[in-house]
Amino acid sequence: MRLRDIFLTANANLGKAKLRTFLTIFAVFIGATTLTLTNSVGIGVRQYIDKQLAGAGSEDTLFISKEGNEGPENTLREYDPTREGAAQNVFSKAEVEQVKKIEHIKSIDTSPSVTVEYFEIGEKKYSGNINSYPRGIRVDLASGTPLDEPGAGDVILPNYYIPAFGGSAADIPGKDMIIGVRSALTGDIIRFPVKVSGVSNKNLISGTFTMGTTELLSKMADAQNKGVSNTGVIYGLTAELDSGLTADQLQKVKDDLKALHAKGETFEDQYETVSSVIKGIQLGLNVFGAIALA
């Protein structure tokens, strides 16, 4: 059969089965579009994550926490005095000293940890958490100034607190709020007036928790733990690692931490957690697109 005859026969068949032709073309369109979009979105998200990690600063930072502790909430929730917070495992002073002795850990940030009872903004109170300002890490700010600059305020809030103030992120720096902590000895609420220095953008590194100056956290920790034996308890540590560690050396550090019932995560580990979810969704959509093409 000549090539011309093949085209004529194919064209005749297309005309005889219009519905089949339409469905075939539609399936090819859906499959090709799905594959194109899912792969493009996957590449875009990974580039965004890479940008976040590159902009965060030091690659030699390791976040250390006790096994079994939950991550911070990342939503605005009104304070409920009857709701008890999740129990948190803490580092003892002896364990902190053991962490310091782990090979390839250059230094650790042992800023005191504080359990916040509420953030009081205007006439409303909200649940929340606070960590010390991360050393060696650049915080992506939507507005305001970093806490380590002259004339800065006391805290940097995540952007999900914007509705509590009203307006936009640009309106919040310089405003006042109150942080309440509960005395571990008497149960009384101790109120600390603070000034907002800035608002962080929502991102993978610093967009989920409130950051406070070391001076503020020290005052709140002293007030919270005054008169009790667990003064200076540590819920999490930030370690500075030796530069240029190999994958095996980094894994050895993590294994040593695991022996202390703790876990260590780098920025890359946090990236892999998010990336694995993205890859799973991308794979499922690619399978759908491939079926449509087939």
C-alpha positions in Angstrom: 0.0 0.0 0.0 1.3 3.4 -1.0 1.8 6.2 1.5 -1.0 8.2 -0.1 -3.4 5.2 0.3 -2.5 4.9 4.0 -3.4 8.6 4.6 -6.6 8.3 2.6 -7.7 5.2 4.6 -6.8 6.8 7.9 -8.8 10.0 7.0 -11.8 7.9 6.0 -11.7 6.0 9.3 -11.5 9.3 11.2 -14.7 10.5 9.5 -16.6 7.2 10.1 -15.9 7.1 13.9 -16.1 10.7 15.0 -16.8 10.0 18.7 -13.9 7.6 18.9 -11.7 10.2 17.2 -12.8 12.9 19.5 -12.2 10.8 22.7 -8.8 9.7 21.4 -7.7 13.3 20.8 -9.2 14.4 24.1 -7.3 11.7 26.0 -4.0 12.6 24.3 -4.6 16.2 25.2 -5.4 15.4 28.9 -2.4 13.1 29.2 0.0 15.4 27.6 -1.3 18.4 29.6 -1.2 16.5 32.9 2.4 15.4 32.3 3.5 18.9 31.3 1.8 20.6 34.2 2.8 18.2 37.0 6.5 18.2 35.9 6.6 22.0 35.5 5.0 22.5 39.0 7.3 20.0 40.5 10.4 21.7 39.1 9.0 25.1 40.2 8.4 24.0 43.8 11.8 22.4 44.1 13.4 25.6 42.8 11.4 27.6 45.4 12.6 25.3 48.2 16.2 25.5 47.0 15.9 29.3 47.0 14.5 29.2 50.6 17.4 27.0 51.8 20.0 29.2 50.0 18.6 32.3 51.5 18.6 31.0 55.0 22.3 31.2 55.5 24.6 28.7 57.1 24.7 25.2 55.7 26.4 24.0 58.9 23.3 24.4 61.2 21.7 21.4 62.9 18.4 21.6 64.7 18.3 19.2 67.7 15.2 18.2 69.5 14.0 15.4 71.8 12.4 12.4 70.2 8.6 12.5 70.4 8.2 16.2 70.6 5.7 17.8 68.2 6.5 20.6 65.8 5.1 24.1 66.3 1.6 25.0 65.1 1.4 27.3 62.1 -2.1 28.6 62.4 -3.7 31.5 64.4 -5.8 29.9 67.2 -7.5 31.8 70.0 -6.3 31.0 73.5 -8.3 28.4 75.5 -7.3 28.3 79.2 -8.9 24.8 79.6 -6.8 23.3 76.8 -3.5 21.7 78.0 -0.5 21.8 75.8 1.2 18.7 74.6 3.8 17.4 77.0 7.4 18.1 75.8 10.5 16.1 76.5 13.4 18.2 77.6 17.2 18.1 77.7 18.8 17.7 81.1 22.0 19.7 81.8 24.0 16.5 81.7 22.5 15.7 78.2 23.4 19.2 77.0 27.0 18.6 78.0 26.9 15.2 76.2 25.7 16.9 73.0 28.5 19.4 73.3 31.0 16.6 73.3 29.8 14.9 70.1 32.4 15.0 67.4 32.0 17.6 64.7 29.6 19.8 66.8 31.5 23.1 67.1 29.1 24.8 69.4 25.4 24.8 70.5 22.9 27.5 71.3 21.6 26.8 74.8 19.2 29.8 75.0 16.5 29.1 77.7 13.2 27.6 76.5 9.9 29.1 77.5 6.3 27.7 77.4 4.0 30.5 76.3 0.6 30.6 77.9 -0.8 33.2 75.4 -0.1 36.2 73.2 -2.3 39.1 74.0 -3.0 41.4 71.0 -5.5 44.1 71.6 -8.4 42.6 73.5 -7.9 39.0 72.3 -5.5 36.3 73.4 -4.0 33.7 71.1 -2.1 30.4 71.7 1.5 30.3 70.4 5.1 29.4 71.0 8.4 31.3 71.0 12.0 30.4 70.2 15.2 32.3 70.4 16.4 34.3 67.4 18.3 31.7 65.2 22.0 32.4 65.3 23.7 32.4 61.9 20.4 32.2 59.9 18.9 35.0 57.8 15.2 35.4 58.5 13.1 36.3 55.5 11.1 39.3 56.6 7.9 40.6 55.1 8.3 43.9 57.1 10.3 45.3 60.0 13.9 44.8 61.1 15.9 41.7 62.3 16.3 41.4 66.1 20.1 41.8 66.0 20.0 45.3 64.5 20.2 48.4 66.7 16.8 49.8 67.8 15.0 46.5 67.0 12.0 45.3 69.0 11.7 42.2 71.1 9.9 39.7 68.8 9.4 38.7 65.2 6.0 37.2 64.4 5.1 34.7 61.7 2.8 36.1 59.1 -0.3 34.2 60.2 -0.6 36.7 63.1 -1.4 39.5 60.7 -5.2 39.1 61.0 -4.9 39.5 64.8 -3.6 43.1 64.3 -5.6 43.9 61.2 -4.2 45.7 58.2 -1.1 44.4 56.5 2.4 43.2 57.5 3.8 46.6 57.0 1.5 48.0 59.7 2.7 45.7 62.5 6.4 46.6 63.3 6.5 48.9 66.3 3.2 47.7 67.7 2.9 46.4 71.3 1.6 43.1 72.6 1.8 41.1 75.8 3.3 37.6 76.2 1.9 35.7 79.2 3.8 32.8 80.9 2.6 30.7 83.8 4.8 30.3 86.9 5.7 26.7 87.4 5.7 27.3 91.2 2.5 29.3 91.9 0.5 28.9 88.6 0.1 32.7 88.3 0.3 34.3 84.9 3.3 36.7 84.5 2.8 39.3 81.7 5.6 40.6 79.6 5.0 43.7 77.4 7.0 43.4 74.2 7.3 45.4 70.9 7.1 43.7 67.5 10.2 44.2 65.5 9.0 42.5 62.3 6.9 39.9 60.5 8.5 36.9 58.8 7.3 35.6 55.5 5.7 32.2 55.3 8.5 29.7 54.4 10.1 26.4 55.3 12.7 27.9 57.6 11.4 30.5 59.9 7.7 31.1 59.0 6.1 28.8 61.7 7.1 30.3 65.1 7.6 33.5 66.9 11.2 34.5 67.5 12.4 36.5 70.6 15.6 38.1 71.7 17.8 36.0 74.0 17.4 38.7 76.7 13.6 38.4 76.5 13.6 34.6 76.7 16.0 34.7 79.6 13.7 37.0 81.6 10.6 34.9 80.8 12.4 31.6 81.6 13.6 33.0 85.0 10.1 34.1 85.9 8.5 30.9 84.7 10.9 28.5 86.5 11.6 30.6 89.6 11.6 28.5 92.7 11.5 25.1 90.9 14.3 22.6 90.4 14.1 22.5 86.5 15.3 26.0 86.0 16.9 26.4 82.6 15.3 23.4 80.9 16.0 23.1 77.2 13.4 21.8 74.7 15.6 22.2 71.7 19.1 23.1 70.6 20.7 24.7 67.6 24.2 23.3 66.8 26.9 24.7 64.6 28.8 21.9 62.8 32.3 21.8 61.5 32.4 23.0 57.9 32.6 20.6 55.0 31.3 17.4 56.7 30.8 14.4 54.5 27.5 12.5 54.5 29.0 9.7 56.6 30.3 12.2 59.2 26.9 14.0 59.4 25.2 10.6 59.8 27.6 9.8 62.6 26.5 13.0 64.4 22.9 12.0 64.0 23.5 8.5 65.3 25.3 9.9 68.4 22.3 12.1 69.0 19.9 9.2 68.6 21.8 7.4 71.4 20.7 10.4 73.6 17.1 9.9 72.5 17.4 13.1 70.4 17.2 13.8 66.6 19.1 16.2 64.5 17.8 17.8 61.3 19.6 20.0 58.8 17.9 22.3 56.3 18.5 19.6 53.7 16.6 17.1 55.8 13.7 19.5 56.0 13.9 19.9 52.2 13.8 16.1 51.7 10.7 15.8 53.9 8.8 18.3 51.8 10.3 17.0 48.5 9.2 13.5 49.2 5.6 14.6 49.5 5.8 16.6 46.3 7.4 13.7 44.5 4.6 11.3 45.6 1.9 13.7 44.3 3.8 14.2 41.1 4.2 10.5 40.5 0.5 9.9 41.0 -0.5 12.6 38.5 2.2 11.3 36.0 0.7 7.8 36.2 -2.8 9.3 35.5 -1.4 11.2 32.5 0.4 8.1 31.2 -2.8 6.1 31.4 -4.7 8.8 29.5 -2.0 8.7 26.8 -2.0 4.9 26.7 
